[in-house]
Amino acid sequence: MLALDYNPRFWDDAARYDRWYEMRGIGLGDAFLEEVESALAGIEGNPQRYALITATSRQCQIDRFPFSIYYRIKTDRVRILALWHNSRGSNSWKNRR
């Protein structure tokens, strides 16, 4: 099992979306973060499971929320690049390393 390594902005984005959802309904932010954690566990358990969307990048759709996690499989780790809302331009996340 490869360890997950995060772009520093990943958890900042997750916290921002958590606050946004929590303002819309008590417990909704927690539900969002639970889905993010579940998706991350799926990536960690089997990073090859999710679709290639470029030659080196993969996309994992979050359940119940319109977000995806973008990542790359490296030799010794899985680099989590972005937590991205599906309505945003799908190419913008590619600038993250």
ZAFI-902599 format. One record per atom (N, C-alpha, C): residue number from 1; residue in three letters; atom name; x, y, z. Coordinates in nm, 2 decimals. Example, Ala and Ser with C-alpha at 12.3 -4.5 7.8 and 13.67 -1.06 7.14 Angstrom:
% residues 2
SITE    nr   rest   atom     east    north       up
SITE     1    ALA      N     1.32    -0.57     0.78
SITE     1    ALA     CA     1.23    -0.45     0.78
SITE     1    ALA      C     1.32    -0.33     0.78
SITE     2    SER      N     1.28    -0.22     0.71
SITE     2    SER     CA     1.37    -0.11     0.71
SITE     2    SER      C     1.29     0.00     0.79
***
This chain:
% residues 97
SITE    nr   rest   atom     east    north       up
SITE     1    MET      N     0.08    -0.12     0.00
SITE     1    MET     CA     0.00     0.00     0.00
SITE     1    MET      C     0.09     0.12     0.00
SITE     2    LEU      N     0.06     0.21    -0.09
SITE     2    LEU     CA     0.14     0.34    -0.10
SITE     2    LEU      C     0.08     0.45    -0.01
SITE     3    ALA      N     0.17     0.52     0.05
SITE     3    ALA     CA     0.13     0.63     0.13
SITE     3    ALA      C     0.07     0.75     0.05
SITE     4    LEU      N    -0.02     0.82     0.11
SITE     4    LEU     CA    -0.08     0.94     0.04
SITE     4    LEU      C     0.01     1.06     0.08
SITE     5    ASP      N     0.03     1.14    -0.02
SITE     5    ASP     CA     0.11     1.26     0.00
SITE     5    ASP      C     0.03     1.37    -0.06
SITE     6    TYR      N     0.01     1.48     0.01
SITE     6    TYR     CA    -0.09     1.58    -0.03
SITE     6    TYR      C    -0.03     1.71    -0.08
SITE     7    ASN      N    -0.09     1.77    -0.19
SITE     7    ASN     CA    -0.06     1.91    -0.22
SITE     7    ASN      C    -0.11     1.99    -0.10
SITE     8    PRO      N    -0.03     2.09    -0.06
SITE     8    PRO     CA    -0.07     2.17     0.06
SITE     8    PRO      C    -0.20     2.23     0.05
SITE     9    ARG      N    -0.25     2.26    -0.07
SITE     9    ARG     CA    -0.38     2.33    -0.08
SITE     9    ARG      C    -0.50     2.23    -0.07
SITE    10    PHE      N    -0.47     2.10    -0.07
SITE    10    PHE     CA    -0.58     2.01    -0.07
SITE    10    PHE      C    -0.67     2.03     0.06
SITE    11    TRP      N    -0.60     2.02     0.18
SITE    11    TRP     CA    -0.68     2.03     0.30
SITE    11    TRP      C    -0.73     2.17     0.32
SITE    12    ASP      N    -0.67     2.28     0.27
SITE    12    ASP     CA    -0.73     2.41     0.28
SITE    12    ASP      C    -0.86     2.42     0.20
SITE    13    ASP      N    -0.86     2.35     0.08
SITE    13    ASP     CA    -0.98     2.35     0.00
SITE    13    ASP      C    -1.09     2.27     0.07
SITE    14    ALA      N    -1.05     2.15     0.13
SITE    14    ALA     CA    -1.15     2.07     0.20
SITE    14    ALA      C    -1.21     2.15     0.32
SITE    15    ALA      N    -1.13     2.22     0.39
SITE    15    ALA     CA    -1.18     2.30     0.50
SITE    15    ALA      C    -1.28     2.41     0.46
SITE    16    ARG      N    -1.24     2.47     0.34
SITE    16    ARG     CA    -1.33     2.58     0.29
SITE    16    ARG      C    -1.47     2.52     0.25
SITE    17    TYR      N    -1.46     2.41     0.18
SITE    17    TYR     CA    -1.59     2.35     0.13
SITE    17    TYR      C    -1.67     2.29     0.25
SITE    18    ASP      N    -1.60     2.24     0.35
SITE    18    ASP     CA    -1.66     2.20     0.48
SITE    18    ASP      C    -1.74     2.31     0.54
SITE    19    ARG      N    -1.68     2.43     0.55
SITE    19    ARG     CA    -1.75     2.54     0.61
SITE    19    ARG      C    -1.87     2.58     0.52
SITE    20    TRP      N    -1.85     2.58     0.39
SITE    20    TRP     CA    -1.96     2.62     0.30
SITE    20    TRP      C    -2.08     2.53     0.32
SITE    21    TYR      N    -2.05     2.40     0.32
SITE    21    TYR     CA    -2.16     2.30     0.34
SITE    21    TYR      C    -2.23     2.31     0.48
SITE    22    GLU      N    -2.14     2.34     0.58
SITE    22    GLU     CA    -2.20     2.35     0.72
SITE    22    GLU      C    -2.29     2.47     0.73
SITE    23    MET      N    -2.26     2.58     0.66
SITE    23    MET     CA    -2.35     2.69     0.66
SITE    23    MET      C    -2.48     2.66     0.60
SITE    24    ARG      N    -2.49     2.56     0.52
SITE    24    ARG     CA    -2.62     2.53     0.45
SITE    24    ARG      C    -2.70     2.43     0.53
SITE    25    GLY      N    -2.64     2.36     0.62
SITE    25    GLY     CA    -2.71     2.26     0.70
SITE    25    GLY      C    -2.62     2.20     0.81
SITE    26    ILE      N    -2.67     2.20     0.93
SITE    26    ILE     CA    -2.59     2.14     1.04
SITE    26    ILE      C    -2.56     2.00     1.01
SITE    27    GLY      N    -2.43     1.96     1.02
SITE    27    GLY     CA    -2.39     1.83     0.99
SITE    27    GLY      C    -2.35     1.80     0.85
SITE    28    LEU      N    -2.39     1.89     0.76
SITE    28    LEU     CA    -2.36     1.87     0.61
SITE    28    LEU      C    -2.21     1.88     0.59
SITE    29    GLY      N    -2.14     1.97     0.66
SITE    29    GLY     CA    -2.00     1.98     0.64
SITE    29    GLY      C    -1.93     1.85     0.69
SITE    30    ASP      N    -1.97     1.80     0.80
SITE    30    ASP     CA    -1.92     1.67     0.85
SITE    30    ASP      C    -1.94     1.56     0.75
SITE    31    ALA      N    -2.06     1.55     0.69
SITE    31    ALA     CA    -2.09     1.45     0.59
SITE    31    ALA      C    -2.00     1.47     0.47
SITE    32    PHE      N    -1.98     1.59     0.43
SITE    32    PHE     CA    -1.89     1.61     0.32
SITE    32    PHE      C    -1.75     1.56     0.35
SITE    33    LEU      N    -1.69     1.59     0.47
SITE    33    LEU     CA    -1.56     1.55     0.50
SITE    33    LEU      C    -1.55     1.39     0.52
SITE    34    GLU      N    -1.66     1.33     0.56
SITE    34    GLU     CA    -1.66     1.19     0.57
SITE    34    GLU      C    -1.65     1.12     0.43
SITE    35    GLU      N    -1.72     1.18     0.33
SITE    35    GLU     CA    -1.71     1.13     0.20
SITE    35    GLU      C    -1.58     1.15     0.14
SITE    36    VAL      N    -1.51     1.27     0.17
SITE    36    VAL     CA    -1.37     1.29     0.12
SITE    36    VAL      C    -1.28     1.18     0.18
SITE    37    GLU      N    -1.29     1.16     0.31
SITE    37    GLU     CA    -1.21     1.06     0.38
SITE    37    GLU      C    -1.23     0.92     0.32
SITE    38    SER      N    -1.36     0.89     0.29
SITE    38    SER     CA    -1.39     0.76     0.23
SITE    38    SER      C    -1.33     0.74     0.10
SITE    39    ALA      N    -1.33     0.85     0.02
SITE    39    ALA     CA    -1.27     0.85    -0.12
SITE    39    ALA      C    -1.12     0.83    -0.11
SITE    40    LEU      N    -1.06     0.90    -0.01
SITE    40    LEU     CA    -0.91     0.89     0.01
SITE    40    LEU      C    -0.88     0.75     0.05
SITE    41    ALA      N    -0.96     0.69     0.14
SITE    41    ALA     CA    -0.93     0.55     0.18
SITE    41    ALA      C    -0.94     0.46     0.06
SITE    42    GLY      N    -1.03     0.48    -0.03
SITE    42    GLY     CA    -1.04     0.40    -0.15
SITE    42    GLY      C    -0.92     0.42    -0.24
SITE    43    ILE      N    -0.87     0.54    -0.25
SITE    43    ILE     CA    -0.75     0.57    -0.33
SITE    43    ILE      C    -0.63     0.50    -0.27
SITE    44    GLU      N    -0.62     0.51    -0.14
SITE    44    GLU     CA    -0.51     0.45    -0.07
SITE    44    GLU      C    -0.51     0.30    -0.09
SITE    45    GLY      N    -0.63     0.24    -0.07
SITE    45    GLY     CA    -0.64     0.09    -0.08
SITE    45    GLY      C    -0.62     0.04    -0.22
SITE    46    ASN      N    -0.65     0.11    -0.32
SITE    46    ASN     CA    -0.64     0.06    -0.46
SITE    46    ASN      C    -0.63     0.18    -0.55
SITE    47    PRO      N    -0.51     0.25    -0.56
SITE    47    PRO     CA    -0.50     0.37    -0.65
SITE    47    PRO      C    -0.53     0.34    -0.80
SITE    48    GLN      N    -0.51     0.22    -0.84
SITE    48    GLN     CA    -0.53     0.19    -0.98
SITE    48    GLN      C    -0.68     0.18    -1.02
SITE    49    ARG      N    -0.76     0.18    -0.92
SITE    49    ARG     CA    -0.91     0.16    -0.94
SITE    49    ARG      C    -0.98     0.26    -1.02
SITE    50    TYR      N    -0.93     0.39    -1.01
SITE    50    TYR     CA    -1.00     0.50    -1.07
SITE    50    TYR      C    -0.94     0.54    -1.20
SITE    51    ALA      N    -1.03     0.60    -1.28
SITE    51    ALA     CA    -1.00     0.62    -1.42
SITE    51    ALA      C    -0.88     0.72    -1.45
SITE    52    LEU      N    -0.80     0.68    -1.54
SITE    52    LEU     CA    -0.70     0.78    -1.60
SITE    52    LEU      C    -0.77     0.88    -1.67
SITE    53    ILE      N    -0.73     1.01    -1.65
SITE    53    ILE     CA    -0.79     1.12    -1.72
SITE    53    ILE      C    -0.69     1.19    -1.80
SITE    54    THR      N    -0.56     1.17    -1.77
SITE    54    THR     CA    -0.45     1.22    -1.85
SITE    54    THR      C    -0.35     1.10    -1.85
SITE    55    ALA      N    -0.24     1.12    -1.91
SITE    55    ALA     CA    -0.14     1.01    -1.92
SITE    55    ALA      C    -0.09     0.96    -1.78
SITE    56    THR      N    -0.10     1.06    -1.68
SITE    56    THR     CA    -0.04     1.02    -1.55
SITE    56    THR      C    -0.14     1.06    -1.43
SITE    57    SER      N    -0.25     1.11    -1.46
SITE    57    SER     CA    -0.34     1.16    -1.35
SITE    57    SER      C    -0.47     1.08    -1.35
SITE    58    ARG      N    -0.53     1.06    -1.23
SITE    58    ARG     CA    -0.65     0.99    -1.22
SITE    58    ARG      C    -0.75     1.07    -1.14
SITE    59    GLN      N    -0.88     1.03    -1.15
SITE    59    GLN     CA    -0.99     1.11    -1.09
SITE    59    GLN      C    -1.08     1.01    -1.01
SITE    60    CYS      N    -1.11     1.05    -0.89
SITE    60    CYS     CA    -1.20     0.98    -0.80
SITE    60    CYS      C    -1.31     1.07    -0.77
SITE    61    GLN      N    -1.43     1.03    -0.81
SITE    61    GLN     CA    -1.56     1.11    -0.79
SITE    61    GLN      C    -1.60     1.09    -0.64
SITE    62    ILE      N    -1.63     1.20    -0.57
SITE    62    ILE     CA    -1.68     1.19    -0.43
SITE    62    ILE      C    -1.83     1.15    -0.44
SITE    63    ASP      N    -1.87     1.06    -0.35
SITE    63    ASP     CA    -2.01     1.02    -0.34
SITE    63    ASP      C    -2.09     1.13    -0.27
SITE    64    ARG      N    -2.21     1.15    -0.32
SITE    64    ARG     CA    -2.31     1.24    -0.26
SITE    64    ARG      C    -2.28     1.39    -0.29
SITE    65    PHE      N    -2.16     1.43    -0.33
SITE    65    PHE     CA    -2.12     1.57    -0.35
SITE    65    PHE      C    -2.06     1.58    -0.49
SITE    66    PRO      N    -2.07     1.70    -0.55
SITE    66    PRO     CA    -2.02     1.72    -0.69
SITE    66    PRO      C    -1.87     1.76    -0.69
SITE    67    PHE      N    -1.79     1.67    -0.63
SITE    67    PHE     CA    -1.65     1.70    -0.62
SITE    67    PHE      C    -1.57     1.57    -0.67
SITE    68    SER      N    -1.45     1.60    -0.71
SITE    68    SER     CA    -1.36     1.49    -0.75
SITE    68    SER      C    -1.22     1.51    -0.68
SITE    69    ILE      N    -1.15     1.40    -0.66
SITE    69    ILE     CA    -1.01     1.41    -0.61
SITE    69    ILE      C    -0.93     1.37    -0.73
SITE    70    TYR      N    -0.83     1.45    -0.76
SITE    70    TYR     CA    -0.73     1.43    -0.87
SITE    70    TYR      C    -0.60     1.39    -0.80
SITE    71    TYR      N    -0.53     1.29    -0.86
SITE    71    TYR     CA    -0.41     1.24    -0.80
SITE    71    TYR      C    -0.32     1.17    -0.91
SITE    72    ARG      N    -0.20     1.15    -0.87
SITE    72    ARG     CA    -0.10     1.08    -0.95
SITE    72    ARG      C    -0.03     0.97    -0.87
SITE    73    ILE      N    -0.01     0.85    -0.93
SITE    73    ILE     CA     0.06     0.74    -0.87
SITE    73    ILE      C     0.21     0.76    -0.90
SITE    74    LYS      N     0.29     0.77    -0.79
SITE    74    LYS     CA     0.43     0.78    -0.81
SITE    74    LYS      C     0.49     0.64    -0.77
SITE    75    THR      N     0.62     0.63    -0.78
SITE    75    THR     CA     0.68     0.50    -0.75
SITE    75    THR      C     0.67     0.46    -0.60
SITE    76    ASP      N     0.68     0.56    -0.51
SITE    76    ASP     CA     0.68     0.53    -0.37
SITE    76    ASP      C     0.56     0.59    -0.29
SITE    77    ARG      N     0.47     0.66    -0.36
SITE    77    ARG     CA     0.35     0.73    -0.30
SITE    77    ARG      C     0.25     0.76    -0.40
SITE    78    VAL      N     0.13     0.81    -0.34
SITE    78    VAL     CA     0.02     0.86    -0.43
SITE    78    VAL      C     0.02     1.01    -0.39
SITE    79    ARG      N     0.03     1.09    -0.49
SITE    79    ARG     CA     0.03     1.24    -0.47
SITE    79    ARG      C    -0.11     1.29    -0.50
SITE    80    ILE      N    -0.18     1.33    -0.39
SITE    80    ILE     CA    -0.31     1.39    -0.40
SITE    80    ILE      C    -0.30     1.53    -0.44
SITE    81    LEU      N    -0.35     1.57    -0.56
SITE    81    LEU     CA    -0.33     1.70    -0.62
SITE    81    LEU      C    -0.44     1.80    -0.58
SITE    82    ALA      N    -0.56     1.76    -0.59
SITE    82    ALA     CA    -0.67     1.86    -0.58
SITE    82    ALA      C    -0.80     1.80    -0.54
SITE    83    LEU      N    -0.88     1.87    -0.46
SITE    83    LEU     CA    -1.02     1.85    -0.44
SITE    83    LEU      C    -1.09     1.95    -0.52
SITE    84    TRP      N    -1.16     1.91    -0.62
SITE    84    TRP     CA    -1.21     2.01    -0.72
SITE    84    TRP      C    -1.36     1.99    -0.74
SITE    85    HIS      N    -1.43     2.10    -0.74
SITE    85    HIS     CA    -1.58     2.10    -0.77
SITE    85    HIS      C    -1.59     2.06    -0.92
SITE    86    ASN      N    -1.69     1.98    -0.95
SITE    86    ASN     CA    -1.70     1.93    -1.09
SITE    86    ASN      C    -1.75     2.03    -1.19
SITE    87    SER      N    -1.81     2.14    -1.14
SITE    87    SER     CA    -1.85     2.25    -1.23
SITE    87    SER      C    -1.74     2.34    -1.27
SITE    88    ARG      N    -1.63     2.34    -1.20
SITE    88    ARG     CA    -1.51     2.42    -1.23
SITE    88    ARG      C    -1.44     2.37    -1.36
SITE    89    GLY      N    -1.37     2.45    -1.42
SITE    89    GLY     CA    -1.29     2.40    -1.54
SITE    89    GLY      C    -1.21     2.28    -1.50
SITE    90    SER      N    -1.22     2.18    -1.58
SITE    90    SER     CA    -1.15     2.05    -1.55
SITE    90    SER      C    -1.00     2.06    -1.57
SITE    91    ASN      N    -0.95     2.16    -1.64
SITE    91    ASN     CA    -0.81     2.17    -1.66
SITE    91    ASN      C    -0.73     2.25    -1.56
SITE    92    SER      N    -0.80     2.33    -1.48
SITE    92    SER     CA    -0.74     2.42    -1.39
SITE    92    SER      C    -0.66     2.35    -1.28
SITE    93    TRP      N    -0.70     2.24    -1.24
SITE    93    TRP     CA    -0.64     2.16    -1.13
SITE    93    TRP      C    -0.50     2.11    -1.18
SITE    94    LYS      N    -0.48     2.10    -1.31
SITE    94    LYS     CA    -0.36     2.04    -1.36
SITE    94    LYS      C    -0.23     2.12    -1.32
SITE    95    ASN      N    -0.25     2.25    -1.28
SITE    95    ASN     CA    -0.13     2.33    -1.24
SITE    95    ASN      C    -0.08     2.29    -1.11
SITE    96    ARG      N    -0.15     2.20    -1.04
SITE    96    ARG     CA    -0.10     2.16    -0.90
SITE    96    ARG      C     0.00     2.05    -0.91
SITE    97    ARG      N     0.09     2.05    -0.82
SITE    97    ARG     CA     0.19     1.94    -0.82
SITE    97    ARG      C     0.19     1.87    -0.69
***
